[in-house]
Amino acid sequence: MRVTDALSRVFAALADPTRRDMVARLSEGDATVSRLAEPYRMTLQAVYKHLRVLEDAGLVSRPSGPQPRPVRLEADAFALVDTWIERHRDRVERRYRRLEAVLAEMDGDEDGQDHGDDHRKRPERAGDPDES
């Protein structure tokens, strides 16, 4: 399995607001399917379909054994997403640091020109014909 395939499954699973809510609720602790289903106005079968998508993405797991089995979050899937996000965050932050450096340099150049212009002004002379 390629990393991008796993990552695509995770993002696809999290694209649905109900599944994101399930993940958020499971971040508080493991829960049975019936407990997860409580706040939703859908059939238990629909809840199982959402859980299947989350399981296929590696976001949750349910241990084998007798019912009721707890559903739990899997940290590995979040580590995969975190690694992907951090790689891109680092790139963006480097770009912004370079931009900030260029802007600071430009600002320093402008400040130098403004101060440098002060000595180029013509001195006022008494009796200058332009003064009236």
C-alpha positions, 0 to 999 in steps of 0.5 A, spaced: 500 500 500 502 506 498 502 512 503 498 516 498 493 511 497 492 511 505 492 518 506 487 519 500 483 514 504 484 518 511 482 524 507 476 521 504 473 518 510 474 525 514 471 529 508 464 527 511 461 531 517 458 525 521 465 521 520 469 527 523 464 527 529 465 520 530 472 521 530 471 527 535 467 523 540 472 517 540 478 522 541 474 522 548 474 515 549 472 508 546 465 507 545 460 501 542 457 502 536 450 503 539 453 509 544 456 512 537 449 511 534 446 515 539 446 522 537 445 521 529 438 520 526 440 514 522 439 507 522 444 503 525 446 500 519 448 507 516 452 508 522 456 501 521 457 504 514 460 510 516 464 506 521 466 501 515 469 507 511 473 509 518 476 502 519 478 502 511 482 508 512 485 505 518 482 511 523 478 506 527 478 499 529 474 494 533 477 488 536 474 481 534 470 478 540 463 478 542 458 484 542 458 489 544 465 491 542 468 498 543 470 502 537 477 506 538 481 511 534 488 508 531 494 513 532 498 511 526 493 514 521 493 520 525 501 520 525 500 519 517 496 525 516 500 529 521 507 527 517 503 530 511 501 536 514 507 538 517 511 537 511 507 542 507 507 547 513 514 547 514 515 548 506 510 554 507 513 557 513 520 557 509 516 561 504 513 566 509 520 567 512 523 568 505 518 573 504 519 576 510 526 577 509 525 580 502 520 585 505 524 587 511 530 588 506 525 592 502 523 596 508 530 598 510 532 600 503 526 605 503 527 607 510 534 609 508 532 613 502 527 617 506 533 619 511 538 620 505 533 625 502 533 630 508 540 632 506 538 633 499 533 638 500 535 645 498 537 650 504 532 656 505 535 662 503 533 669 505 530 673 499 529 667 495 525 669 489 521 663 489 518 665 496 512 669 496 
